[in-house]
Amino acid sequence: MKGFDLQRDAFGHWVLTLADGQRHAPVSAFRAYPVSAPEEGVALLDEHGHERVWIDDLSALEADLRARVLQALGEREFLPEILQLTQVSSFATPSTWSVVTDRGQTQLLLKGEEDIRRLTGKVLLINDANGVQFMIRDLSAMDKHSRKLLDRFL
């Protein structure tokens, strides 16, 4: 995909330069479908919330531009993905879970089983007591121990 470039300015803001030379700063990146289709449908919005660029598919971008768009997305999003469930304090709620995420090891407090939402057959969203959302992208891909612990809550 051609027609724009995304760079940082001296102040660390993202600057969007369109093919016709128009510049917009600062801009922010947003995913249209962050859970179900994270690689599709990304908008670059100006400071007033106006869409300046729509990216149908991130994989269509050149590697360096794609990396910058992903970095801009990462600065706005915080949805850690649980890769492994290592321990739970109890099988009754509230329960403290020790987990390994794509951002490192942490603990979360599950107040009730209603804080686990199944979005699709294999995607789960888990809200902890502090309001942080965690995602399990593919329940079937988790290790046997993690699935066994999760089965007690599902």
DRENGU-987820 format. One line per 10 residues: their letters; for each residue x negated, y, z of N, C-alpha, C, O. Coordinates in steps of 0.2 Angstrom, whole numbers. Atoms other than C-alpha are relative to their C-alpha. Example, Ala and Ser with C-alpha at 12.3 -4.5 7.8 and 13.67 -1.06 7.14 Angstrom:
BEGIN
AS) -4,-6,0,-62,-22,39,-4,6,0,-9,5,3 ~ 4,-6,-1,-68,-5,36,4,5,3,1,11,4 $
END
This chain:
BEGIN
MKGFDLQRDA) -4,-6,0,0,0,0,-4,6,0,-9,7,4 ~ 4,-6,1,-7,17,-5,5,6,2,11,5,2 ~ -4,-5,-1,-1,34,-2,0,4,7,3,9,8 ~ 1,-4,-7,-6,39,16,-7,-3,3,-9,-8,1 ~ 6,2,-4,-21,38,28,2,2,7,5,7,8 ~ -1,-1,-7,-21,38,47,-7,1,3,-10,-4,3 ~ 7,-1,-3,-36,45,56,2,4,7,7,7,8 ~ 0,-4,-6,-39,53,73,-3,7,-1,-8,7,-5 ~ 3,-6,0,-43,71,75,-5,1,6,-6,-3,10 ~ 4,-1,-5,-55,79,87,3,0,7,-1,-1,12 $
FGHWVLTLAD) -4,0,-6,-42,79,101,2,-7,1,6,-8,7 ~ -3,6,-1,-38,61,99,7,-2,-2,9,-7,-1 ~ -6,1,2,-22,63,91,0,-3,-7,-5,-3,-11 ~ -1,3,6,-16,53,76,2,5,-5,7,8,-4 ~ -2,-5,5,-16,63,60,2,-4,-7,-2,-8,-9 ~ -3,3,6,-6,57,45,-1,4,-6,1,10,-6 ~ 1,-4,6,-12,63,28,3,-4,-6,2,-10,-7 ~ -4,3,6,0,59,13,-4,1,-6,-9,5,-7 ~ 3,0,6,-5,56,-5,-1,7,-3,-5,9,-7 ~ 0,-7,3,0,74,-10,-4,5,5,-4,11,3 $
GQRHAPVSAF) 4,-4,-4,-12,81,4,4,3,6,0,6,10 ~ -4,-2,-6,2,85,17,-3,-3,6,-5,-9,6 ~ 3,2,-6,-5,83,34,6,1,6,9,6,6 ~ -5,0,-6,6,79,50,-4,-2,6,-7,-8,6 ~ 3,2,-6,-1,79,67,4,3,6,6,9,6 ~ 1,7,-1,2,72,79,5,-5,-2,11,-2,-3 ~ -5,5,2,11,56,73,-1,-6,5,-6,-7,8 ~ 0,7,-4,16,40,82,3,-5,-4,7,-4,-9 ~ -2,6,4,19,23,76,5,-4,4,5,-5,10 ~ -6,3,-3,35,13,80,2,-6,-4,2,-6,-10 $
RAYPVSAPEE) -2,6,3,40,-5,76,8,0,0,11,2,5 ~ -7,1,0,58,-8,70,2,-6,4,7,-6,7 ~ -2,7,-3,58,-26,76,-6,-3,4,-9,-7,1 ~ 7,2,-3,44,-28,89,0,-7,2,-5,-10,3 ~ 0,7,-3,50,-45,95,1,-5,-6,-3,-10,-7 ~ -2,5,5,58,-54,80,-4,1,-7,-5,-4,-10 ~ 4,-1,6,47,-46,66,-5,5,1,-5,10,-2 ~ 5,-5,-2,32,-37,73,-5,2,-6,-8,8,-5 ~ 5,-2,6,22,-37,56,4,4,-5,1,6,-10 ~ -4,-3,5,37,-29,47,4,6,3,5,6,8 $
GVALLDEHGH) -4,-6,-2,46,-12,47,-4,4,6,-2,4,11 ~ 3,-5,-5,34,1,55,1,7,-3,0,8,-9 ~ -1,-7,2,38,19,55,-6,5,3,-7,4,9 ~ 4,-6,-3,26,34,57,4,6,0,6,8,-5 ~ -5,-6,-2,35,48,65,-4,6,2,-9,6,5 ~ 4,-6,-2,29,66,66,3,2,7,7,-1,11 ~ -1,-2,-7,30,76,83,8,2,1,10,2,7 ~ -7,-1,0,49,80,79,4,-6,-1,10,-6,0 ~ -4,6,1,54,62,77,2,-1,-7,6,-6,-8 ~ -2,1,7,55,63,58,-4,-5,-3,-11,-5,-2 $
ERVWIDDLSA) 4,5,3,50,48,48,-4,3,-6,-1,6,-10 ~ 4,-2,5,35,52,37,-2,-6,-4,-3,-5,-10 ~ 2,5,4,30,35,31,4,-7,3,4,-7,9 ~ -3,6,-2,39,18,32,-5,-6,-3,-6,-6,-9 ~ 4,6,2,28,2,31,4,-6,0,6,-8,5 ~ -4,6,0,38,-13,25,-4,-6,3,-1,-10,7 ~ 4,6,-2,24,-26,29,-7,3,1,-11,5,-3 ~ 7,-2,-2,8,-22,39,-5,-4,-4,-11,-1,-6 ~ 5,4,4,-1,-36,29,-2,3,-7,-7,1,-10 ~ 1,-3,7,1,-26,13,-6,6,0,-8,8,-5 $
LEADLRARVL) 5,-6,-1,-11,-12,20,-7,-3,0,-9,-9,1 ~ 7,2,0,-30,-12,18,-2,-1,7,1,1,12 ~ 2,2,-7,-39,-20,33,-1,6,4,1,6,10 ~ 2,-5,-5,-46,-4,40,6,5,2,7,7,7 ~ -6,-4,-1,-30,6,38,5,-4,5,8,-1,9 ~ -4,4,-4,-20,-9,45,-2,0,8,2,0,12 ~ 3,0,-6,-32,-9,60,2,6,4,3,6,10 ~ -1,-7,-3,-29,10,64,8,0,1,10,3,7 ~ -7,0,-1,-10,7,62,2,-4,6,6,-2,11 ~ -1,4,-5,-11,-7,74,-2,3,7,1,2,12 $
QALGEREFLP) 3,-3,-6,-21,3,86,5,6,3,6,6,9 ~ -5,-5,-2,-8,17,86,6,-3,3,9,0,7 ~ -6,4,-3,6,4,89,-2,-2,7,2,-1,12 ~ 2,3,-7,-4,-3,104,0,5,5,1,4,11 ~ 0,-5,-5,-5,14,112,7,2,2,8,5,8 ~ -7,-2,-2,14,16,112,3,-6,4,8,-5,7 ~ -4,6,-2,19,-2,116,-4,-3,6,-10,-3,7 ~ 2,4,-5,17,-12,132,5,-6,1,10,-5,5 ~ -4,6,-1,24,-29,131,-5,-6,0,-6,-9,-5 ~ 4,6,0,12,-42,137,3,-6,-2,9,-8,0 $
EILQLTQVSS) -3,7,2,14,-59,130,-3,-5,5,-9,-6,6 ~ 2,5,-4,13,-73,142,-2,-6,-4,1,-9,-8 ~ 3,6,3,1,-87,136,0,-6,4,1,-12,1 ~ 0,6,-4,1,-98,151,3,2,7,2,7,9 ~ -3,0,-6,11,-100,167,-4,-4,5,-4,-11,4 ~ 5,4,-4,-2,-106,180,3,-2,7,1,-8,9 ~ -3,2,-6,8,-106,196,6,4,2,7,10,0 ~ -5,-4,-2,24,-101,204,1,-1,8,-1,-7,10 ~ 0,1,-7,27,-98,223,5,-4,2,5,-7,7 ~ -5,5,-2,43,-107,224,5,0,-7,5,4,-11 $
FATPSTWSVV) -5,1,6,57,-113,212,6,3,2,11,3,-2 ~ -6,-4,-2,70,-102,221,-2,7,-1,-8,9,0 ~ 1,-7,1,71,-84,217,1,4,7,6,2,10 ~ 5,-3,4,63,-72,221,-6,-5,1,-7,-8,5 ~ 6,5,1,47,-81,215,-6,4,-3,-4,8,-8 ~ 6,-4,3,30,-74,212,-4,-5,-5,-5,-11,-4 ~ 3,4,6,22,-81,195,-7,3,-1,-8,9,-1 ~ 7,-2,3,4,-81,191,0,-2,-7,1,-8,-9 ~ 0,2,7,2,-80,173,-7,3,-4,-10,7,-1 ~ 5,-2,5,-11,-78,159,3,4,-6,7,0,-9 $
TDRGQTQLLL) -3,-4,6,-6,-64,146,-6,1,-5,-11,0,-4 ~ 5,-2,5,-14,-58,131,-4,6,2,-9,8,-2 ~ 3,-6,-3,-20,-43,142,-4,-2,6,-7,2,9 ~ 3,2,-6,-27,-54,156,4,-4,5,10,-5,3 ~ -4,3,-5,-22,-63,171,4,5,5,1,11,6 ~ -4,-5,-4,-8,-55,182,5,-4,4,6,-10,3 ~ -6,3,-3,6,-59,194,6,4,-1,6,10,-2 ~ -6,-3,1,24,-55,192,5,-2,5,5,-8,7 ~ -5,3,-5,39,-56,204,7,0,-4,9,5,-7 ~ -7,2,3,55,-64,197,5,1,5,5,-3,10 $
KGEEDIRRLT) -5,-1,-5,69,-57,207,6,-5,-1,8,-8,4 ~ -5,5,1,82,-69,199,0,-3,-7,-3,0,-11 ~ 0,4,6,85,-81,185,3,4,-6,2,3,-12 ~ -3,-4,5,95,-68,176,-5,5,-3,-3,8,-8 ~ 5,-4,3,79,-58,173,-4,-4,-6,-9,-1,-8 ~ 3,4,6,74,-72,160,5,0,-5,11,-2,-4 ~ -5,0,6,83,-68,143,-3,-4,-6,-9,-3,-8 ~ 2,4,6,82,-80,129,2,4,-6,8,5,-7 ~ -1,-3,6,81,-70,113,2,-4,-6,7,-3,-10 ~ -1,5,5,80,-84,101,-1,-7,3,-2,-7,9 $
GKVLLINDAN) 1,7,-2,78,-103,102,-7,0,4,-8,-4,8 ~ 7,1,-3,59,-100,107,-3,6,3,-8,6,5 ~ 3,-6,-3,57,-82,112,4,2,6,10,2,7 ~ -3,-2,-6,60,-76,130,-3,7,2,-9,8,1 ~ 2,-6,-3,59,-59,138,1,-1,8,7,-3,10 ~ 0,1,-8,55,-59,157,-1,7,3,-6,10,1 ~ 1,-7,-4,58,-43,168,-2,-2,7,0,-6,10 ~ 2,1,-6,48,-42,183,3,5,5,6,10,2 ~ -3,-5,-5,53,-33,199,-2,7,-1,2,12,2 ~ 2,-7,1,43,-18,194,2,3,-7,0,9,-8 $
GVQFMIRDLS) -3,-2,6,52,-16,178,-4,-1,-7,-2,1,-12 ~ 4,2,5,38,-23,167,3,-6,-4,5,-10,-1 ~ -2,6,4,44,-34,152,-6,-4,-2,-11,-1,-5 ~ 5,5,2,34,-49,148,4,-4,-6,10,-5,-5 ~ -3,4,5,37,-59,132,-4,-7,0,-10,-8,0 ~ 2,7,2,35,-78,128,2,0,-7,8,-1,-8 ~ -2,0,7,34,-78,109,2,-7,-2,7,-7,-7 ~ -2,7,2,35,-97,107,-1,-4,5,-6,-7,7 ~ -1,4,-6,41,-107,121,-3,-7,-1,-6,-10,3 ~ 2,6,2,37,-123,112,-8,-1,-1,-10,-6,-1 $
AMDKHSRKLL) 7,0,1,19,-118,109,-4,0,7,-10,0,7 ~ 3,-1,-7,15,-116,128,-2,-7,2,0,-12,0 ~ 3,7,-3,5,-130,137,5,-3,4,10,0,6 ~ -5,4,-3,14,-144,145,2,2,8,7,2,10 ~ 0,-3,-7,11,-137,163,5,6,0,9,6,5 ~ -3,-6,0,18,-120,159,8,-2,-2,12,1,1 ~ -7,2,2,34,-128,150,3,-3,6,9,-2,7 ~ -3,3,-5,37,-139,165,2,5,6,7,4,9 ~ -2,-5,-5,37,-124,177,5,4,-2,10,6,2 ~ -6,-4,2,48,-114,166,6,-4,0,12,0,1 $
DRFL) -6,4,0,60,-128,164,4,1,7,11,0,6 ~ -4,0,-7,65,-126,183,4,7,0,8,7,4 ~ -4,-6,0,71,-108,179,4,1,-6,8,6,-6 ~ -4,-1,6,79,-110,162,7,-4,1,11,-4,-4 $
END
